[in-house]
Amino acid sequence: MKLCVALDMDSKHDNLSLLESLKEYDDLYVKVGLRSFIRDGYLFLDEIRKIANFKIFLDLKLYDIPNTMCDSIDEIIKLGIDMVTIHASSGREAMNSIATKLSKVQNPPIILAVTALTSFDDSNLFEIYNDSLESCVLKFAKLSYECGINGVVCSCFESKMIKTNIGNDFLTLTPGIRPFGESVGDQKRVANIKEAFDSKSDFIVVGRPIYKAQNPKEAVKRILNEMKRVSNEI
């Protein structure tokens, strides 16, 4: 299980200062989401690389017609990032095209498809998809797998179900992690580190519990220690 630190702070300066404090942990993934990417641009990625050898997770959740998504993936490949997200609901044609394109690329980024945002619960997901949360997530996961996508974004509550139905090699990334019982904020489906590990999550995303901590470096140290502890309980 790998830790992804979300760079969701109010300014580029704040995000870079956070990374400066974490540069000894160069095995981290750092998540650059829509806010940071729109505000700070692709050159922000180079500034991250100057600090440490972090893995870069570009969390743009692409969702458009197949041709536009494939063209966007072409541009993302040029950025040399390590992981990127699309929406599973973009459909079979889009995901097939993207997987085919990436299969021809040397050292392609990991591609993950978003199933249901962790801000959804059963009622507001049903309003959009007319389906239960578990059923909808599993359908999206199976479709992504059939299309050759590396894995999905889901909550810890669906990760183990996905692994059971598809296989442990199909990756799951779980946002909404509250390592030590922190406030859930706008998230609905949250979990702690032990729950994430038990759900067989491959990547966990932690944002506010790190960058809002009085000592973010110490927060990351505690999280990594807890990840090590729960893995040793097997």
Backbone as CSV, one residue per row, in Angstrom:
resi,resn,N_x,N_y,N_z,CA_x,CA_y,CA_z,C_x,C_y,C_z
1,MET,0.849,-1.197,0.000,0.000,0.000,0.000,0.883,1.245,0.000
2,LYS,0.597,2.178,-0.906,1.387,3.393,-1.061,0.577,4.603,-0.597
3,LEU,1.287,5.586,-0.057,0.652,6.822,0.399,0.732,7.895,-0.675
4,CYS,-0.415,8.504,-0.986,-0.491,9.666,-1.881,-0.863,10.886,-1.042
5,VAL,-0.041,11.911,-1.102,-0.315,13.150,-0.373,-1.009,14.126,-1.320
6,ALA,-2.183,14.588,-0.937,-2.958,15.496,-1.792,-2.451,16.930,-1.650
7,LEU,-2.093,17.537,-2.781,-1.637,18.927,-2.793,-2.827,19.830,-3.098
8,ASP,-3.662,20.026,-2.089,-4.911,20.768,-2.264,-4.910,22.081,-1.486
9,MET,-3.743,22.649,-1.293,-3.640,23.846,-0.457,-3.989,25.111,-1.244
10,ASP,-4.041,26.245,-0.538,-4.563,27.482,-1.113,-3.647,28.146,-2.130
11,SER,-2.382,27.787,-2.153,-1.456,28.413,-3.092,-0.366,27.441,-3.491
12,LYS,0.281,27.742,-4.618,1.426,26.940,-5.041,2.526,26.988,-3.992
13,HIS,2.749,28.167,-3.420,3.784,28.320,-2.391,3.525,27.380,-1.221
14,ASP,2.274,27.292,-0.785,1.941,26.408,0.329,2.199,24.942,-0.020
15,ASN,1.816,24.554,-1.230,2.036,23.172,-1.649,3.526,22.839,-1.726
16,LEU,4.315,23.752,-2.286,5.749,23.497,-2.405,6.428,23.494,-1.043
17,SER,5.967,24.355,-0.155,6.522,24.368,1.206,6.224,23.049,1.918
18,LEU,5.019,22.539,1.698,4.670,21.236,2.264,5.625,20.166,1.749
19,LEU,5.870,20.159,0.446,6.751,19.146,-0.129,8.192,19.300,0.352
20,GLU,8.631,20.525,0.545,9.983,20.746,1.093,10.125,20.060,2.442
21,SER,9.058,20.124,3.235,9.119,19.508,4.565,9.061,17.982,4.504
22,LEU,8.655,17.446,3.341,8.488,15.996,3.203,9.526,15.361,2.279
23,LYS,10.536,16.116,1.867,11.415,15.644,0.797,12.236,14.423,1.163
24,GLU,12.369,14.118,2.450,13.097,12.893,2.805,12.264,11.651,2.507
25,TYR,10.957,11.831,2.312,10.068,10.713,1.999,9.843,10.660,0.486
26,ASP,10.891,10.365,-0.261,10.774,10.475,-1.722,10.100,9.262,-2.361
27,ASP,9.583,8.346,-1.525,8.802,7.234,-2.056,7.311,7.582,-2.126
28,LEU,6.968,8.802,-1.735,5.575,9.234,-1.740,5.066,9.491,-3.154
29,TYR,3.771,9.277,-3.342,3.070,9.838,-4.485,2.493,11.183,-4.041
30,VAL,2.538,12.168,-4.915,1.900,13.450,-4.606,0.793,13.695,-5.623
31,LYS,-0.384,14.009,-5.115,-1.570,14.158,-5.963,-1.767,15.614,-6.355
32,VAL,-1.688,15.867,-7.648,-1.979,17.190,-8.204,-3.370,17.133,-8.808
33,GLY,-4.311,17.820,-8.166,-5.691,17.783,-8.622,-6.050,18.964,-9.508
34,LEU,-7.336,19.077,-9.810,-7.810,20.118,-10.723,-7.439,21.519,-10.259
35,ARG,-7.652,21.792,-8.970,-7.397,23.137,-8.468,-5.945,23.559,-8.696
36,SER,-5.027,22.718,-8.267,-3.607,23.052,-8.402,-3.179,23.107,-9.860
37,PHE,-3.670,22.162,-10.669,-3.236,22.116,-12.064,-3.759,23.312,-12.849
38,ILE,-5.006,23.691,-12.614,-5.565,24.858,-13.308,-4.857,26.137,-12.862
39,ARG,-4.616,26.254,-11.570,-3.994,27.469,-11.035,-2.513,27.568,-11.391
40,ASP,-1.784,26.471,-11.282,-0.326,26.534,-11.348,0.266,25.990,-12.635
41,GLY,-0.542,25.298,-13.436,-0.083,24.854,-14.747,0.869,23.675,-14.712
42,TYR,1.240,23.229,-15.916,2.087,22.039,-16.011,3.499,22.286,-15.507
43,LEU,3.936,23.550,-15.480,5.281,23.834,-14.973,5.394,23.541,-13.479
44,PHE,4.262,23.504,-12.794,4.249,23.133,-11.381,4.839,21.735,-11.187
45,LEU,4.635,20.859,-12.155,5.159,19.497,-12.046,6.680,19.504,-12.001
46,ASP,7.296,20.388,-12.797,8.757,20.497,-12.785,9.257,21.038,-11.444
47,GLU,8.497,21.940,-10.849,8.893,22.468,-9.542,8.836,21.378,-8.469
48,ILE,7.876,20.500,-8.593,7.797,19.361,-7.672,9.032,18.479,-7.818
49,ARG,9.410,18.203,-9.062,10.546,17.314,-9.321,11.865,17.899,-8.809
50,LYS,11.958,19.200,-8.737,13.192,19.828,-8.238,13.379,19.606,-6.738
51,ILE,12.286,19.330,-6.035,12.353,19.149,-4.580,12.818,17.744,-4.228
52,ALA,12.224,16.747,-4.853,12.567,15.340,-4.556,11.999,14.465,-5.667
53,ASN,12.351,13.206,-5.597,11.925,12.254,-6.624,10.553,11.677,-6.303
54,PHE,9.606,12.580,-6.017,8.246,12.126,-5.745,7.623,11.538,-7.001
55,LYS,6.741,10.557,-6.814,5.905,10.087,-7.913,4.731,11.057,-8.060
56,ILE,4.401,11.426,-9.291,3.363,12.432,-9.517,2.079,11.769,-10.017
57,PHE,1.031,12.002,-9.268,-0.308,11.494,-9.562,-1.158,12.674,-10.020
58,LEU,-1.468,12.707,-11.319,-2.249,13.795,-11.896,-3.728,13.399,-11.866
59,ASP,-4.432,13.962,-10.915,-5.815,13.554,-10.651,-6.787,14.519,-11.334
60,LEU,-6.921,14.366,-12.653,-7.770,15.276,-13.427,-9.143,14.688,-13.734
61,LYS,-9.311,13.395,-13.505,-10.614,12.734,-13.717,-11.207,13.094,-15.081
62,LEU,-10.466,12.798,-16.126,-10.891,13.159,-17.477,-12.237,12.527,-17.826
63,TYR,-13.087,13.339,-18.443,-14.414,12.855,-18.821,-14.892,13.677,-20.014
64,ASP,-14.870,13.055,-21.210,-15.266,13.765,-22.420,-15.556,12.722,-23.491
65,ILE,-15.749,13.164,-24.709,-15.934,12.208,-25.795,-14.602,11.482,-26.033
66,PRO,-14.650,10.264,-26.593,-13.430,9.457,-26.711,-12.267,10.163,-27.396
67,ASN,-12.507,10.858,-28.482,-11.427,11.498,-29.217,-10.734,12.562,-28.371
68,THR,-11.528,13.360,-27.670,-10.950,14.408,-26.826,-10.163,13.804,-25.671
69,MET,-10.661,12.732,-25.092,-9.938,12.086,-24.004,-8.609,11.510,-24.484
70,CYS,-8.613,10.874,-25.652,-7.366,10.318,-26.190,-6.356,11.415,-26.509
71,ASP,-6.831,12.521,-27.071,-5.932,13.640,-27.342,-5.342,14.190,-26.044
72,SER,-6.153,14.235,-25.000,-5.682,14.711,-23.705,-4.635,13.766,-23.121
73,ILE,-4.853,12.468,-23.287,-3.872,11.492,-22.808,-2.546,11.655,-23.542
74,ASP,-2.602,11.961,-24.850,-1.372,12.242,-25.609,-0.558,13.345,-24.939
75,GLU,-1.246,14.410,-24.529,-0.552,15.540,-23.899,-0.057,15.168,-22.502
76,ILE,-0.825,14.369,-21.787,-0.420,13.955,-20.441,0.820,13.075,-20.487
77,ILE,0.901,12.204,-21.491,2.084,11.353,-21.648,3.349,12.208,-21.735
78,LYS,3.258,13.332,-22.435,4.416,14.213,-22.598,4.888,14.819,-21.274
79,LEU,4.001,14.845,-20.275,4.347,15.446,-18.989,5.185,14.515,-18.119
80,GLY,5.251,13.239,-18.497,6.079,12.299,-17.759,5.600,12.000,-16.352
81,ILE,4.280,12.019,-16.165,3.753,11.751,-14.821,3.624,10.229,-14.608
82,ASP,3.311,9.839,-13.368,3.327,8.428,-13.006,1.944,7.792,-12.940
83,MET,0.922,8.595,-12.727,-0.434,8.053,-12.574,-1.441,9.147,-12.937
84,VAL,-2.565,8.738,-13.543,-3.570,9.703,-13.978,-4.951,9.056,-13.861
85,THR,-5.966,9.898,-13.663,-7.334,9.378,-13.544,-8.223,9.841,-14.693
86,ILE,-9.158,8.947,-15.030,-10.244,9.246,-15.962,-11.538,8.825,-15.260
87,HIS,-12.687,9.103,-15.865,-13.958,8.623,-15.327,-14.382,7.340,-16.042
88,ALA,-14.726,6.314,-15.269,-15.220,5.071,-15.862,-16.499,5.301,-16.645
89,SER,-17.285,6.276,-16.211,-18.550,6.549,-16.908,-18.346,7.203,-18.270
90,SER,-17.094,7.472,-18.648,-16.828,7.939,-20.013,-17.108,6.828,-21.023
91,GLY,-17.124,5.568,-20.540,-17.602,4.475,-21.379,-16.531,3.592,-22.001
92,ARG,-17.016,2.515,-22.600,-16.138,1.482,-23.151,-15.251,2.006,-24.281
93,GLU,-15.836,2.769,-25.199,-15.045,3.219,-26.353,-13.874,4.090,-25.913
94,ALA,-14.144,5.029,-25.027,-13.080,5.919,-24.561,-12.001,5.142,-23.828
95,MET,-12.405,4.260,-22.908,-11.413,3.529,-22.125,-10.628,2.532,-22.969
96,ASN,-11.294,1.869,-23.909,-10.576,0.977,-24.822,-9.513,1.734,-25.609
97,SER,-9.882,2.898,-26.114,-8.962,3.696,-26.932,-7.754,4.144,-26.113
98,ILE,-8.012,4.562,-24.876,-6.922,5.026,-24.013,-5.992,3.872,-23.661
99,ALA,-6.556,2.723,-23.302,-5.733,1.564,-22.955,-4.891,1.110,-24.143
100,THR,-5.472,1.120,-25.330,-4.732,0.746,-26.539,-3.587,1.710,-26.793
101,LYS,-3.862,2.990,-26.633,-2.821,4.011,-26.830,-1.677,3.824,-25.845
102,LEU,-2.003,3.611,-24.575,-0.969,3.483,-23.555,-0.172,2.191,-23.693
103,SER,-0.780,1.159,-24.289,-0.069,-0.109,-24.487,1.089,0.036,-25.459
104,LYS,1.090,1.104,-26.238,2.145,1.341,-27.233,3.199,2.321,-26.737
105,VAL,3.050,2.755,-25.478,3.952,3.755,-24.906,4.944,3.074,-23.975
106,GLN,6.226,3.466,-24.080,7.228,2.951,-23.158,7.062,3.630,-21.803
107,ASN,7.024,2.843,-20.737,6.836,3.354,-19.373,5.606,4.256,-19.265
108,PRO,4.438,3.730,-19.600,3.217,4.557,-19.541,2.828,4.832,-18.093
109,PRO,2.058,5.887,-17.863,1.537,6.107,-16.518,0.490,5.069,-16.158
110,ILE,0.339,4.825,-14.866,-0.788,4.030,-14.386,-2.069,4.799,-14.675
111,ILE,-3.059,4.116,-15.219,-4.338,4.775,-15.521,-5.417,4.157,-14.626
112,LEU,-6.102,5.023,-13.892,-7.156,4.589,-12.979,-8.475,5.248,-13.366
113,ALA,-9.545,4.482,-13.287,-10.870,5.002,-13.636,-11.674,5.256,-12.360
114,VAL,-12.249,6.425,-12.255,-13.080,6.787,-11.109,-14.424,6.059,-11.229
115,THR,-14.820,5.378,-10.154,-16.118,4.695,-10.139,-17.180,5.646,-9.588
116,ALA,-17.227,5.787,-8.269,-18.159,6.723,-7.626,-17.370,7.582,-6.647
117,LEU,-17.501,8.873,-6.772,-16.782,9.785,-5.892,-17.086,9.470,-4.430
118,THR,-16.084,9.652,-3.562,-16.294,9.336,-2.148,-17.168,10.366,-1.444
119,SER,-17.583,11.399,-2.155,-18.568,12.339,-1.604,-19.995,11.841,-1.817
120,PHE,-20.148,10.748,-2.587,-21.463,10.148,-2.810,-21.818,9.183,-1.690
121,ASP,-23.098,9.161,-1.326,-23.646,8.055,-0.561,-24.708,7.388,-1.437
122,ASP,-25.427,6.405,-0.895,-26.398,5.650,-1.701,-27.458,6.534,-2.335
123,SER,-27.972,7.498,-1.556,-29.113,8.271,-2.042,-28.726,9.206,-3.182
124,ASN,-27.615,9.950,-3.040,-27.309,10.874,-4.138,-26.679,10.166,-5.337
125,LEU,-26.095,8.971,-5.148,-25.651,8.207,-6.308,-26.848,7.642,-7.068
126,PHE,-27.851,7.160,-6.334,-29.047,6.614,-6.978,-29.752,7.681,-7.817
127,GLU,-29.730,8.911,-7.345,-30.367,10.012,-8.071,-29.758,10.196,-9.457
128,ILE,-28.473,9.913,-9.599,-27.777,10.105,-10.875,-27.794,8.836,-11.723
129,TYR,-27.469,7.695,-11.088,-27.261,6.462,-11.849,-28.408,5.463,-11.747
130,ASN,-29.381,5.730,-10.904,-30.522,4.827,-10.724,-30.046,3.409,-10.398
131,ASP,-29.082,3.335,-9.500,-28.500,2.057,-9.131,-27.969,2.171,-7.706
132,SER,-27.780,1.041,-7.043,-27.179,1.083,-5.712,-25.692,1.369,-5.844
133,LEU,-25.113,1.855,-4.774,-23.713,2.250,-4.814,-22.807,1.057,-5.136
134,GLU,-22.966,-0.039,-4.402,-22.102,-1.202,-4.616,-22.253,-1.759,-6.026
135,SER,-23.482,-1.855,-6.497,-23.723,-2.387,-7.836,-23.096,-1.496,-8.898
136,CYS,-23.259,-0.195,-8.750,-22.728,0.745,-9.729,-21.207,0.703,-9.761
137,VAL,-20.585,0.706,-8.578,-19.123,0.680,-8.498,-18.570,-0.595,-9.128
138,LEU,-19.190,-1.732,-8.833,-18.697,-2.995,-9.380,-18.865,-3.051,-10.901
139,LYS,-19.968,-2.527,-11.404,-20.160,-2.484,-12.863,-19.075,-1.644,-13.525
140,PHE,-18.788,-0.474,-12.957,-17.748,0.394,-13.510,-16.375,-0.278,-13.418
141,ALA,-16.118,-0.955,-12.311,-14.831,-1.628,-12.147,-14.664,-2.742,-13.184
142,LYS,-15.708,-3.553,-13.366,-15.629,-4.641,-14.343,-15.446,-4.099,-15.759
143,LEU,-16.155,-3.024,-16.091,-16.009,-2.408,-17.410,-14.588,-1.893,-17.605
144,SER,-14.043,-1.248,-16.588,-12.670,-0.722,-16.678,-11.671,-1.845,-16.891
145,TYR,-11.865,-2.922,-16.155,-10.972,-4.085,-16.291,-11.054,-4.664,-17.706
146,GLU,-12.270,-4.815,-18.216,-12.455,-5.362,-19.569,-11.783,-4.487,-20.626
147,CYS,-11.683,-3.202,-20.350,-11.102,-2.265,-21.315,-9.584,-2.172,-21.206
148,GLY,-8.999,-2.816,-20.207,-7.551,-2.782,-20.069,-7.023,-1.661,-19.202
149,ILE,-7.896,-1.032,-18.412,-7.475,0.006,-17.474,-6.802,-0.668,-16.272
150,ASN,-5.805,-0.005,-15.691,-5.006,-0.639,-14.628,-5.757,-0.839,-13.319
151,GLY,-6.744,0.010,-13.059,-7.460,-0.097,-11.795,-8.493,1.007,-11.681
152,VAL,-9.020,1.159,-10.468,-10.089,2.130,-10.253,-9.871,2.933,-8.982
153,VAL,-10.561,4.048,-8.929,-10.689,4.847,-7.713,-12.033,4.495,-7.088
154,CYS,-12.001,4.134,-5.820,-13.217,3.752,-5.107,-12.995,4.031,-3.633
155,SER,-13.983,3.765,-2.812,-13.767,3.888,-1.375,-13.297,2.549,-0.821
156,CYS,-12.811,2.574,0.415,-12.387,1.327,1.053,-13.538,0.336,1.185
157,PHE,-14.760,0.844,1.207,-15.917,-0.032,1.382,-16.188,-0.890,0.150
158,GLU,-15.641,-0.489,-1.005,-15.830,-1.273,-2.225,-14.555,-1.983,-2.691
159,SER,-13.414,-1.605,-2.158,-12.139,-2.120,-2.664,-12.042,-3.642,-2.571
160,LYS,-12.373,-4.187,-1.416,-12.247,-5.638,-1.251,-13.215,-6.379,-2.160
161,MET,-14.427,-5.832,-2.316,-15.404,-6.424,-3.221,-14.851,-6.471,-4.652
162,ILE,-14.196,-5.404,-5.061,-13.617,-5.331,-6.407,-12.507,-6.367,-6.562
163,LYS,-11.643,-6.458,-5.560,-10.555,-7.440,-5.615,-11.106,-8.862,-5.673
164,THR,-12.155,-9.130,-4.912,-12.755,-10.462,-4.879,-13.349,-10.826,-6.237
165,ASN,-13.993,-9.876,-6.882,-14.686,-10.142,-8.145,-13.791,-10.050,-9.375
166,ILE,-12.692,-9.309,-9.276,-11.845,-9.098,-10.458,-10.452,-9.695,-10.276
167,GLY,-9.859,-9.491,-9.114,-8.515,-10.022,-8.874,-7.635,-9.017,-8.170
168,ASN,-6.655,-9.510,-7.438,-5.794,-8.635,-6.645,-4.849,-7.790,-7.484
169,ASP,-4.619,-8.170,-8.739,-3.730,-7.378,-9.596,-4.408,-6.127,-10.137
170,PHE,-5.704,-6.077,-10.052,-6.455,-4.895,-10.484,-6.380,-3.868,-9.354
171,LEU,-5.776,-2.727,-9.634,-5.428,-1.765,-8.595,-6.646,-1.009,-8.064
172,THR,-6.605,-0.701,-6.782,-7.597,0.207,-6.206,-6.892,1.340,-5.475
173,LEU,-7.346,2.532,-5.725,-6.892,3.730,-5.018,-8.070,4.266,-4.225
174,THR,-7.850,4.497,-2.927,-8.956,4.889,-2.047,-8.704,6.262,-1.430
175,PRO,-9.479,7.261,-1.829,-9.439,8.567,-1.180,-10.239,8.529,0.132
176,GLY,-10.369,9.685,0.758,-11.202,9.782,1.953,-10.620,9.058,3.145
177,ILE,-9.285,9.005,3.226,-8.650,8.327,4.352,-8.482,9.314,5.508
178,ARG,-8.983,8.923,6.660,-8.821,9.707,7.886,-8.020,8.835,8.860
179,PRO,-6.687,8.990,8.861,-5.808,8.028,9.536,-6.090,7.843,11.021
180,PHE,-6.415,8.930,11.706,-6.542,8.855,13.162,-7.835,9.510,13.651
181,GLY,-8.924,9.281,12.893,-10.237,9.748,13.322,-10.502,11.224,13.109
182,GLU,-9.831,11.829,12.127,-10.033,13.246,11.853,-11.426,13.512,11.269
183,SER,-11.807,14.789,11.206,-13.109,15.191,10.664,-13.252,14.697,9.223
184,VAL,-14.453,14.237,8.873,-14.673,13.704,7.517,-14.860,14.804,6.484
185,GLY,-15.207,16.025,6.910,-15.415,17.112,5.957,-16.539,16.793,4.989
186,ASP,-16.268,16.959,3.677,-17.318,16.739,2.662,-17.343,15.300,2.147
187,GLN,-16.530,14.442,2.743,-16.517,13.044,2.320,-17.637,12.266,3.008
188,LYS,-18.140,11.244,2.336,-19.178,10.391,2.909,-18.624,9.017,3.294
189,ARG,-17.796,8.429,2.400,-17.309,7.065,2.594,-15.823,7.116,2.963
190,VAL,-15.554,7.250,4.249,-14.181,7.411,4.733,-13.741,6.170,5.501
191,ALA,-12.425,6.044,5.703,-11.879,4.892,6.413,-10.549,5.263,7.036
192,ASN,-10.098,4.435,7.968,-8.764,4.638,8.535,-7.764,3.716,7.828
193,ILE,-6.524,3.739,8.267,-5.466,3.000,7.570,-5.673,1.490,7.689
194,LYS,-6.058,1.031,8.865,-6.293,-0.407,9.049,-7.412,-0.884,8.126
195,GLU,-8.471,-0.110,8.029,-9.581,-0.480,7.146,-9.142,-0.478,5.686
196,ALA,-8.298,0.490,5.321,-7.790,0.543,3.949,-6.936,-0.685,3.640
197,PHE,-6.086,-1.049,4.581,-5.236,-2.233,4.386,-6.084,-3.501,4.292
198,ASP,-7.056,-3.633,5.179,-7.928,-4.811,5.157,-8.739,-4.898,3.870
199,SER,-9.008,-3.748,3.261,-9.774,-3.726,2.010,-8.890,-3.974,0.785
200,LYS,-7.586,-4.200,1.029,-6.602,-4.492,-0.020,-6.348,-3.304,-0.945
201,SER,-6.513,-2.108,-0.413,-6.225,-0.914,-1.196,-4.739,-0.855,-1.555
202,ASP,-4.453,-0.466,-2.801,-3.060,-0.338,-3.249,-2.491,1.056,-2.996
203,PHE,-3.356,2.057,-3.055,-2.954,3.445,-2.820,-3.994,4.099,-1.908
204,ILE,-3.527,4.840,-0.920,-4.440,5.653,-0.121,-4.101,7.121,-0.330
205,VAL,-5.133,7.958,-0.356,-4.947,9.402,-0.528,-5.272,10.101,0.781
206,VAL,-4.326,10.890,1.264,-4.523,11.658,2.489,-4.174,13.116,2.195
207,GLY,-5.113,14.007,2.499,-4.888,15.430,2.260,-4.918,16.237,3.535
208,ARG,-6.123,16.638,3.940,-6.272,17.528,5.093,-5.614,17.028,6.374
209,PRO,-5.695,15.732,6.697,-5.022,15.282,7.925,-3.505,15.500,7.907
210,ILE,-2.935,15.706,6.714,-1.505,16.015,6.612,-1.280,17.516,6.561
211,TYR,-1.877,18.195,5.565,-1.500,19.602,5.386,-2.159,20.553,6.378
212,LYS,-3.170,20.084,7.100,-3.736,20.909,8.162,-3.152,20.567,9.541
213,ALA,-2.267,19.589,9.581,-1.617,19.225,10.841,-0.640,20.316,11.262
214,GLN,-0.429,20.459,12.555,0.549,21.429,13.045,1.942,21.096,12.541
215,ASN,2.211,19.808,12.392,3.510,19.357,11.886,3.264,18.306,10.806
216,PRO,3.153,18.732,9.527,2.847,17.779,8.461,3.869,16.647,8.337
217,LYS,5.139,16.955,8.547,6.169,15.922,8.463,5.928,14.832,9.505
218,GLU,5.579,15.243,10.713,5.295,14.280,11.766,4.035,13.489,11.445
219,ALA,3.047,14.150,10.827,1.813,13.461,10.440,2.108,12.360,9.426
220,VAL,2.946,12.669,8.431,3.318,11.660,7.435,4.086,10.514,8.092
221,LYS,4.976,10.855,8.996,5.726,9.816,9.713,4.790,8.887,10.467
222,ARG,3.788,9.448,11.149,2.821,8.630,11.888,2.020,7.733,10.949
223,ILE,1.619,8.291,9.809,0.843,7.516,8.842,1.675,6.359,8.297
224,LEU,2.914,6.634,7.907,3.776,5.579,7.369,4.053,4.509,8.427
225,ASN,4.232,4.940,9.663,4.440,3.971,10.744,3.207,3.105,10.963
226,GLU,2.027,3.732,10.868,0.786,2.971,11.025,0.594,1.989,9.858
227,MET,0.949,2.418,8.647,0.883,1.526,7.486,1.803,0.316,7.685
228,LYS,2.995,0.573,8.204,3.940,-0.514,8.467,3.402,-1.440,9.559
229,ARG,2.805,-0.835,10.594,2.297,-1.628,11.713,1.196,-2.584,11.262
230,VAL,0.225,-2.054,10.506,-0.897,-2.918,10.115,-0.454,-4.001,9.122
231,SER,0.550,-3.689,8.304,1.045,-4.708,7.361,1.783,-5.809,8.083
232,ASN,2.362,-5.504,9.237,3.092,-6.511,10.003,2.189,-7.393,10.840
233,GLU,0.897,-7.047,10.880,-0.054,-7.833,11.677,-0.530,-9.080,10.969
234,ILE,-0.154,-9.213,9.709,-0.636,-10.369,8.921,-0.127,-11.675,9.540
